[in-house]
Amino acid sequence: MVDGRTLVGRIARVVHALRGGDRPGEVRVVVDGIAHYYLAYASTPVPAGAEVLIINNRGGRQVDVEPWPTVAGGEGSR
């Protein structure tokens, strides 16, 4: 089992879409080379395949997340 403090601040990938509010989805996060799966809650829907930032550990293999922006093709780097 992963310590909750280890999860906060990590990037996870959405496995099953997050429906938003109190309707969870599922995310996969890799810690020390091992994949872990958690029920995840976000304030807005997030599609499967998107990256999210873990912002809180609820315990019981449940986390709160928020969308993680993905920069495409080097945009914004100058």
Biopython code that builds the backbone (N, CA, C, O; Angstrom):
import numpy as np
from Bio.PDB.StructureBuilder import StructureBuilder

atoms = [
    (1, "MET", "N", (0.853, -1.181, 0.000)),
    (1, "MET", "CA", (0.000, 0.000, 0.000)),
    (1, "MET", "C", (0.898, 1.243, 0.000)),
    (1, "MET", "O", (1.940, 1.273, 0.655)),
    (2, "VAL", "N", (0.478, 2.246, -0.733)),
    (2, "VAL", "CA", (1.232, 3.484, -0.868)),
    (2, "VAL", "C", (0.772, 4.477, 0.194)),
    (2, "VAL", "O", (-0.425, 4.651, 0.423)),
    (3, "ASP", "N", (1.731, 5.119, 0.830)),
    (3, "ASP", "CA", (1.422, 6.173, 1.812)),
    (3, "ASP", "C", (0.727, 7.318, 1.083)),
    (3, "ASP", "O", (1.179, 7.738, 0.018)),
    (4, "GLY", "N", (-0.365, 7.826, 1.644)),
    (4, "GLY", "CA", (-1.143, 8.893, 1.021)),
    (4, "GLY", "C", (-0.338, 10.126, 0.700)),
    (4, "GLY", "O", (-0.601, 10.798, -0.298)),
    (5, "ARG", "N", (0.642, 10.435, 1.532)),
    (5, "ARG", "CA", (1.462, 11.621, 1.270)),
    (5, "ARG", "C", (2.303, 11.432, 0.023)),
    (5, "ARG", "O", (2.684, 12.409, -0.622)),
    (6, "THR", "N", (2.600, 10.179, -0.325)),
    (6, "THR", "CA", (3.378, 9.885, -1.520)),
    (6, "THR", "C", (2.563, 10.150, -2.781)),
    (6, "THR", "O", (3.126, 10.450, -3.834)),
    (7, "LEU", "N", (1.247, 10.040, -2.677)),
    (7, "LEU", "CA", (0.375, 10.213, -3.842)),
    (7, "LEU", "C", (0.147, 11.668, -4.225)),
    (7, "LEU", "O", (0.127, 12.003, -5.409)),
    (8, "VAL", "N", (-0.024, 12.527, -3.239)),
    (8, "VAL", "CA", (-0.354, 13.932, -3.510)),
    (8, "VAL", "C", (0.784, 14.570, -4.308)),
    (8, "VAL", "O", (1.952, 14.489, -3.928)),
    (9, "GLY", "N", (0.416, 15.204, -5.421)),
    (9, "GLY", "CA", (1.402, 15.848, -6.284)),
    (9, "GLY", "C", (1.845, 14.977, -7.446)),
    (9, "GLY", "O", (2.595, 15.436, -8.308)),
    (10, "ARG", "N", (1.400, 13.742, -7.486)),
    (10, "ARG", "CA", (1.759, 12.850, -8.595)),
    (10, "ARG", "C", (0.766, 12.996, -9.741)),
    (10, "ARG", "O", (-0.385, 13.388, -9.549)),
    (11, "ILE", "N", (1.244, 12.672, -10.931)),
    (11, "ILE", "CA", (0.413, 12.669, -12.125)),
    (11, "ILE", "C", (-0.107, 11.248, -12.323)),
    (11, "ILE", "O", (0.645, 10.279, -12.218)),
    (12, "ALA", "N", (-1.399, 11.139, -12.611)),
    (12, "ALA", "CA", (-2.032, 9.848, -12.866)),
    (12, "ALA", "C", (-2.715, 9.889, -14.226)),
    (12, "ALA", "O", (-2.969, 10.962, -14.773)),
    (13, "ARG", "N", (-3.006, 8.716, -14.761)),
    (13, "ARG", "CA", (-3.729, 8.619, -16.031)),
    (13, "ARG", "C", (-5.124, 8.065, -15.751)),
    (13, "ARG", "O", (-5.283, 7.102, -15.000)),
    (14, "VAL", "N", (-6.133, 8.688, -16.366)),
    (14, "VAL", "CA", (-7.515, 8.257, -16.176)),
    (14, "VAL", "C", (-7.748, 6.957, -16.952)),
    (14, "VAL", "O", (-7.520, 6.900, -18.160)),
    (15, "VAL", "N", (-8.204, 5.912, -16.245)),
    (15, "VAL", "CA", (-8.491, 4.613, -16.842)),
    (15, "VAL", "C", (-9.965, 4.540, -17.235)),
    (15, "VAL", "O", (-10.295, 4.148, -18.354)),
    (16, "HIS", "N", (-10.839, 4.915, -16.322)),
    (16, "HIS", "CA", (-12.278, 4.994, -16.570)),
    (16, "HIS", "C", (-12.687, 6.432, -16.312)),
    (16, "HIS", "O", (-12.409, 6.975, -15.243)),
    (17, "ALA", "N", (-13.348, 7.053, -17.282)),
    (17, "ALA", "CA", (-13.676, 8.483, -17.237)),
    (17, "ALA", "C", (-14.229, 8.925, -15.884)),
    (17, "ALA", "O", (-15.031, 8.229, -15.261)),
    (18, "LEU", "N", (-13.777, 10.102, -15.449)),
    (18, "LEU", "CA", (-14.289, 10.721, -14.230)),
    (18, "LEU", "C", (-15.531, 11.494, -14.631)),
    (18, "LEU", "O", (-15.487, 12.317, -15.545)),
    (19, "ARG", "N", (-16.625, 11.236, -13.960)),
    (19, "ARG", "CA", (-17.904, 11.836, -14.354)),
    (19, "ARG", "C", (-18.163, 13.173, -13.683)),
    (19, "ARG", "O", (-19.128, 13.857, -14.023)),
    (20, "GLY", "N", (-17.321, 13.554, -12.740)),
    (20, "GLY", "CA", (-17.459, 14.844, -12.078)),
    (20, "GLY", "C", (-18.315, 14.782, -10.832)),
    (20, "GLY", "O", (-19.192, 13.926, -10.710)),
    (21, "GLY", "N", (-18.057, 15.695, -9.904)),
    (21, "GLY", "CA", (-18.820, 15.756, -8.657)),
    (21, "GLY", "C", (-18.610, 14.519, -7.805)),
    (21, "GLY", "O", (-17.476, 14.095, -7.583)),
    (22, "ASP", "N", (-19.709, 13.937, -7.326)),
    (22, "ASP", "CA", (-19.602, 12.779, -6.436)),
    (22, "ASP", "C", (-19.645, 11.452, -7.195)),
    (22, "ASP", "O", (-19.854, 10.398, -6.594)),
    (23, "ARG", "N", (-19.449, 11.503, -8.510)),
    (23, "ARG", "CA", (-19.453, 10.289, -9.328)),
    (23, "ARG", "C", (-18.021, 9.993, -9.788)),
    (23, "ARG", "O", (-17.510, 10.661, -10.687)),
    (24, "PRO", "N", (-17.379, 9.002, -9.180)),
    (24, "PRO", "CA", (-15.960, 8.755, -9.445)),
    (24, "PRO", "C", (-15.696, 8.021, -10.747)),
    (24, "PRO", "O", (-16.598, 7.482, -11.389)),
    (25, "GLY", "N", (-14.428, 8.025, -11.107)),
    (25, "GLY", "CA", (-13.888, 7.205, -12.180)),
    (25, "GLY", "C", (-12.700, 6.471, -11.585)),
    (25, "GLY", "O", (-12.617, 6.300, -10.369)),
    (26, "GLU", "N", (-11.785, 6.041, -12.432)),
    (26, "GLU", "CA", (-10.618, 5.312, -11.940)),
    (26, "GLU", "C", (-9.363, 5.866, -12.584)),
    (26, "GLU", "O", (-9.350, 6.188, -13.772)),
    (27, "VAL", "N", (-8.296, 5.976, -11.782)),
    (27, "VAL", "CA", (-7.008, 6.432, -12.293)),
    (27, "VAL", "C", (-5.931, 5.410, -11.966)),
    (27, "VAL", "O", (-6.061, 4.598, -11.049)),
    (28, "ARG", "N", (-4.859, 5.481, -12.754)),
    (28, "ARG", "CA", (-3.686, 4.629, -12.561)),
    (28, "ARG", "C", (-2.507, 5.538, -12.286)),
    (28, "ARG", "O", (-2.250, 6.478, -13.038)),
    (29, "VAL", "N", (-1.799, 5.261, -11.221)),
    (29, "VAL", "CA", (-0.594, 6.030, -10.887)),
    (29, "VAL", "C", (0.533, 5.037, -10.622)),
    (29, "VAL", "O", (0.332, 4.008, -9.977)),
    (30, "VAL", "N", (1.717, 5.358, -11.127)),
    (30, "VAL", "CA", (2.869, 4.483, -10.948)),
    (30, "VAL", "C", (3.753, 5.061, -9.846)),
    (30, "VAL", "O", (4.188, 6.210, -9.922)),
    (31, "VAL", "N", (4.010, 4.250, -8.825)),
    (31, "VAL", "CA", (4.873, 4.644, -7.709)),
    (31, "VAL", "C", (5.959, 3.588, -7.577)),
    (31, "VAL", "O", (5.662, 2.407, -7.399)),
    (32, "ASP", "N", (7.202, 4.005, -7.662)),
    (32, "ASP", "CA", (8.349, 3.096, -7.580)),
    (32, "ASP", "C", (8.233, 1.945, -8.572)),
    (32, "ASP", "O", (8.576, 0.807, -8.252)),
    (33, "GLY", "N", (7.748, 2.246, -9.780)),
    (33, "GLY", "CA", (7.657, 1.258, -10.838)),
    (33, "GLY", "C", (6.468, 0.312, -10.754)),
    (33, "GLY", "O", (6.347, -0.603, -11.567)),
    (34, "ILE", "N", (5.591, 0.522, -9.781)),
    (34, "ILE", "CA", (4.425, -0.348, -9.601)),
    (34, "ILE", "C", (3.157, 0.461, -9.842)),
    (34, "ILE", "O", (2.981, 1.544, -9.282)),
    (35, "ALA", "N", (2.271, -0.081, -10.686)),
    (35, "ALA", "CA", (1.011, 0.596, -10.987)),
    (35, "ALA", "C", (0.010, 0.366, -9.859)),
    (35, "ALA", "O", (-0.153, -0.752, -9.372)),
    (36, "HIS", "N", (-0.652, 1.438, -9.456)),
    (36, "HIS", "CA", (-1.693, 1.382, -8.427)),
    (36, "HIS", "C", (-2.944, 2.029, -9.014)),
    (36, "HIS", "O", (-2.858, 2.994, -9.773)),
    (37, "TYR", "N", (-4.105, 1.489, -8.655)),
    (37, "TYR", "CA", (-5.375, 1.977, -9.174)),
    (37, "TYR", "C", (-6.217, 2.531, -8.034)),
    (37, "TYR", "O", (-6.296, 1.934, -6.960)),
    (38, "TYR", "N", (-6.851, 3.687, -8.279)),
    (38, "TYR", "CA", (-7.645, 4.369, -7.257)),
    (38, "TYR", "C", (-8.957, 4.869, -7.841)),
    (38, "TYR", "O", (-9.019, 5.253, -9.009)),
    (39, "LEU", "N", (-10.005, 4.865, -7.023)),
    (39, "LEU", "CA", (-11.215, 5.593, -7.384)),
    (39, "LEU", "C", (-10.848, 7.065, -7.306)),
    (39, "LEU", "O", (-10.189, 7.491, -6.358)),
    (40, "ALA", "N", (-11.265, 7.837, -8.283)),
    (40, "ALA", "CA", (-10.873, 9.242, -8.328)),
    (40, "ALA", "C", (-12.084, 10.138, -8.536)),
    (40, "ALA", "O", (-13.014, 9.806, -9.271)),
    (41, "TYR", "N", (-12.043, 11.274, -7.871)),
    (41, "TYR", "CA", (-13.106, 12.268, -7.937)),
    (41, "TYR", "C", (-12.532, 13.574, -8.464)),
    (41, "TYR", "O", (-11.438, 13.981, -8.076)),
    (42, "ALA", "N", (-13.276, 14.230, -9.351)),
    (42, "ALA", "CA", (-12.894, 15.540, -9.876)),
    (42, "ALA", "C", (-14.152, 16.405, -9.917)),
    (42, "ALA", "O", (-15.262, 15.884, -10.024)),
    (43, "SER", "N", (-13.982, 17.709, -9.833)),
    (43, "SER", "CA", (-15.146, 18.601, -9.840)),
    (43, "SER", "C", (-15.821, 18.645, -11.210)),
    (43, "SER", "O", (-17.018, 18.914, -11.307)),
    (44, "THR", "N", (-15.054, 18.380, -12.267)),
    (44, "THR", "CA", (-15.597, 18.371, -13.624)),
    (44, "THR", "C", (-15.255, 17.042, -14.295)),
    (44, "THR", "O", (-14.301, 16.379, -13.887)),
    (45, "PRO", "N", (-16.008, 16.643, -15.306)),
    (45, "PRO", "CA", (-15.699, 15.390, -16.007)),
    (45, "PRO", "C", (-14.319, 15.426, -16.663)),
    (45, "PRO", "O", (-13.877, 16.462, -17.158)),
    (46, "VAL", "N", (-13.644, 14.262, -16.657)),
    (46, "VAL", "CA", (-12.337, 14.125, -17.294)),
    (46, "VAL", "C", (-12.380, 12.820, -18.093)),
    (46, "VAL", "O", (-12.725, 11.774, -17.544)),
    (47, "PRO", "N", (-12.034, 12.870, -19.387)),
    (47, "PRO", "CA", (-12.150, 11.665, -20.216)),
    (47, "PRO", "C", (-11.045, 10.641, -19.932)),
    (47, "PRO", "O", (-9.979, 10.979, -19.417)),
    (48, "ALA", "N", (-11.325, 9.397, -20.279)),
    (48, "ALA", "CA", (-10.323, 8.339, -20.171)),
    (48, "ALA", "C", (-9.124, 8.709, -21.040)),
    (48, "ALA", "O", (-9.284, 9.268, -22.126)),
    (49, "GLY", "N", (-7.936, 8.397, -20.560)),
    (49, "GLY", "CA", (-6.709, 8.695, -21.285)),
    (49, "GLY", "C", (-6.062, 10.006, -20.894)),
    (49, "GLY", "O", (-4.883, 10.219, -21.175)),
    (50, "ALA", "N", (-6.809, 10.890, -20.250)),
    (50, "ALA", "CA", (-6.259, 12.194, -19.842)),
    (50, "ALA", "C", (-5.371, 12.040, -18.617)),
    (50, "ALA", "O", (-5.504, 11.088, -17.849)),
    (51, "GLU", "N", (-4.469, 12.989, -18.451)),
    (51, "GLU", "CA", (-3.639, 13.031, -17.251)),
    (51, "GLU", "C", (-4.285, 13.944, -16.226)),
    (51, "GLU", "O", (-4.906, 14.949, -16.572)),
    (52, "VAL", "N", (-4.130, 13.577, -14.945)),
    (52, "VAL", "CA", (-4.665, 14.367, -13.845)),
    (52, "VAL", "C", (-3.618, 14.474, -12.749)),
    (52, "VAL", "O", (-2.714, 13.644, -12.651)),
    (53, "LEU", "N", (-3.751, 15.496, -11.935)),
    (53, "LEU", "CA", (-2.879, 15.721, -10.786)),
    (53, "LEU", "C", (-3.623, 15.288, -9.527)),
    (53, "LEU", "O", (-4.755, 15.718, -9.299)),
    (54, "ILE", "N", (-3.007, 14.452, -8.717)),
    (54, "ILE", "CA", (-3.616, 14.033, -7.454)),
    (54, "ILE", "C", (-3.421, 15.158, -6.445)),
    (54, "ILE", "O", (-2.292, 15.556, -6.158)),
    (55, "ILE", "N", (-4.537, 15.673, -5.905)),
    (55, "ILE", "CA", (-4.468, 16.811, -4.988)),
    (55, "ILE", "C", (-4.843, 16.447, -3.560)),
    (55, "ILE", "O", (-4.596, 17.229, -2.642)),
    (56, "ASN", "N", (-5.442, 15.258, -3.353)),
    (56, "ASN", "CA", (-5.847, 14.858, -2.006)),
    (56, "ASN", "C", (-6.029, 13.347, -1.966)),
    (56, "ASN", "O", (-6.497, 12.741, -2.930)),
    (57, "ASN", "N", (-5.656, 12.749, -0.842)),
    (57, "ASN", "CA", (-5.892, 11.328, -0.620)),
    (57, "ASN", "C", (-7.030, 11.205, 0.379)),
    (57, "ASN", "O", (-6.906, 11.667, 1.513)),
    (58, "ARG", "N", (-8.136, 10.588, -0.023)),
    (58, "ARG", "CA", (-9.296, 10.411, 0.856)),
    (58, "ARG", "C", (-9.150, 9.178, 1.745)),
    (58, "ARG", "O", (-9.941, 8.992, 2.670)),
    (59, "GLY", "N", (-8.164, 8.345, 1.484)),
    (59, "GLY", "CA", (-8.043, 7.074, 2.186)),
    (59, "GLY", "C", (-8.911, 6.038, 1.499)),
    (59, "GLY", "O", (-9.736, 6.380, 0.651)),
    (60, "GLY", "N", (-8.734, 4.788, 1.851)),
    (60, "GLY", "CA", (-9.545, 3.730, 1.259)),
    (60, "GLY", "C", (-9.407, 3.631, -0.245)),
    (60, "GLY", "O", (-10.376, 3.302, -0.930)),
    (61, "ARG", "N", (-8.213, 3.910, -0.781)),
    (61, "ARG", "CA", (-7.928, 3.871, -2.217)),
    (61, "ARG", "C", (-8.810, 4.834, -3.016)),
    (61, "ARG", "O", (-9.271, 4.510, -4.110)),
    (62, "GLN", "N", (-9.034, 6.016, -2.451)),
    (62, "GLN", "CA", (-9.800, 7.066, -3.121)),
    (62, "GLN", "C", (-9.007, 8.363, -3.080)),
    (62, "GLN", "O", (-8.428, 8.720, -2.054)),
    (63, "VAL", "N", (-8.988, 9.063, -4.212)),
    (63, "VAL", "CA", (-8.241, 10.317, -4.310)),
    (63, "VAL", "C", (-9.079, 11.387, -4.991)),
    (63, "VAL", "O", (-10.035, 11.088, -5.706)),
    (64, "ASP", "N", (-8.703, 12.643, -4.756)),
    (64, "ASP", "CA", (-9.272, 13.783, -5.469)),
    (64, "ASP", "C", (-8.226, 14.229, -6.477)),
    (64, "ASP", "O", (-7.033, 14.265, -6.176)),
    (65, "VAL", "N", (-8.685, 14.569, -7.680)),
    (65, "VAL", "CA", (-7.768, 14.965, -8.743)),
    (65, "VAL", "C", (-8.287, 16.212, -9.453)),
    (65, "VAL", "O", (-9.444, 16.605, -9.303)),
    (66, "GLU", "N", (-7.401, 16.815, -10.225)),
    (66, "GLU", "CA", (-7.813, 17.905, -11.115)),
    (66, "GLU", "C", (-7.097, 17.703, -12.437)),
    (66, "GLU", "O", (-6.007, 17.132, -12.470)),
    (67, "PRO", "N", (-7.702, 18.169, -13.538)),
    (67, "PRO", "CA", (-7.082, 17.984, -14.856)),
    (67, "PRO", "C", (-5.671, 18.553, -14.878)),
    (67, "PRO", "O", (-5.399, 19.605, -14.299)),
    (68, "TRP", "N", (-4.787, 17.846, -15.549)),
    (68, "TRP", "CA", (-3.406, 18.273, -15.698)),
    (68, "TRP", "C", (-3.221, 18.737, -17.132)),
    (68, "TRP", "O", (-3.424, 17.957, -18.063)),
    (69, "PRO", "N", (-2.840, 19.996, -17.327)),
    (69, "PRO", "CA", (-2.693, 20.486, -18.705)),
    (69, "PRO", "C", (-1.560, 19.776, -19.440)),
    (69, "PRO", "O", (-0.479, 19.554, -18.895)),
    (70, "THR", "N", (-1.839, 19.435, -20.673)),
    (70, "THR", "CA", (-0.833, 18.816, -21.527)),
    (70, "THR", "C", (-0.430, 19.832, -22.577)),
    (70, "THR", "O", (-1.278, 20.387, -23.276)),
    (71, "VAL", "N", (0.870, 20.073, -22.685)),
    (71, "VAL", "CA", (1.374, 21.030, -23.681)),
    (71, "VAL", "C", (1.682, 20.248, -24.948)),
    (71, "VAL", "O", (2.502, 19.331, -24.931)),
    (72, "ALA", "N", (1.035, 20.603, -26.034)),
    (72, "ALA", "CA", (1.198, 19.892, -27.293)),
    (72, "ALA", "C", (2.291, 20.523, -28.156)),
    (72, "ALA", "O", (2.343, 21.743, -28.312)),
    (73, "GLY", "N", (3.148, 19.693, -28.706)),
    (73, "GLY", "CA", (4.126, 20.115, -29.701)),
    (73, "GLY", "C", (5.023, 21.267, -29.302)),
    (73, "GLY", "O", (5.421, 22.052, -30.162)),
    (74, "GLY", "N", (5.353, 21.395, -28.035)),
    (74, "GLY", "CA", (6.284, 22.410, -27.603)),
    (74, "GLY", "C", (5.692, 23.811, -27.511)),
    (74, "GLY", "O", (6.433, 24.786, -27.385)),
    (75, "GLU", "N", (4.369, 23.926, -27.571)),
    (75, "GLU", "CA", (3.761, 25.241, -27.432)),
    (75, "GLU", "C", (4.149, 25.858, -26.099)),
    (75, "GLU", "O", (4.251, 25.156, -25.092)),
    (76, "GLY", "N", (4.358, 27.122, -26.088)),
    (76, "GLY", "CA", (4.651, 27.825, -24.857)),
    (76, "GLY", "C", (6.125, 27.819, -24.480)),
    (76, "GLY", "O", (6.513, 28.506, -23.534)),
    (77, "SER", "N", (6.957, 27.067, -25.188)),
    (77, "SER", "CA", (8.383, 27.067, -24.868)),
    (77, "SER", "C", (9.104, 28.013, -25.832)),
    (77, "SER", "O", (9.029, 27.864, -27.052)),
    (78, "ARG", "N", (9.788, 28.967, -25.259)),
    (78, "ARG", "CA", (10.524, 29.940, -26.080)),
    (78, "ARG", "C", (11.883, 30.154, -25.523)),
    (78, "ARG", "O", (12.659, 30.937, -26.071)),
]
sb = StructureBuilder()
sb.init_structure("model")
sb.init_model(0)
sb.init_chain("A")
sb.init_seg("    ")
for serial, (resi, resn, name, xyz) in enumerate(atoms, 1):
    if name == "N":
        sb.init_residue(resn, " ", resi, " ")
    sb.init_atom(name, np.array(xyz, "f"), 0.0, 1.0, " ", f" {name:<3s}", serial, name[0])
structure = sb.get_structure()
